[in-house]
């Protein structure tokens, strides 16, 4: 349960970084896209964890 909470916090933190970076540098900026990819991976990991318990 603690792992899921930490993962959720990491997702929210990275989401905020991505949004800020996108607003400042543009949504097609390389760094913004890297944040987006990392976020996708974390969300996938979270979803898999929720499905498997």
N, C-alpha and C positions, 0 to 999 in steps of 0.2 A: 504494500500500500504506500509506503514511504517513497519507493522508486517512482510510482506513478505521479505522486505529488511533485517530486523534483522535476520529472520530465515535463509535466504541465507548466511549471514555473519557467523552465528553460524555453519552452515553446512560446510562451507569452513574451518573455524578454526578447527573444530573437525576432518575433513578429514586430515588436516596437522598433527595434533597430532597423529592420527592413523598411518599415513605413517611413521612418525618419530619413533614412538614406535615400529612399525613392523620392521623397518630397524635395530633398536638397540637391540630389544629383541626377534624378530622372529614373524612371522605371526600367530603362534599358541599360543603365550603368552596370558595368561588370560586377562591382561590389554588391549592388542591389540584387543582381541575379544570383550571386553566390549565396547571399542570405536566403533568397527564395528557395534555392535547391536544398540548403541545410534545413530549412523549415519544413519542406516537403518530407525529407527523410525522418525528421523528428516526429512529425504528425503520423507518418506511416508506422513508425516504431510504437507510438502511443496506441494507435488503433489495433495493431497486432497484439499488444500487451493486454488490451481491454477484451479482445476476443478470446484469448487463450487463458486469461486469468493470471 
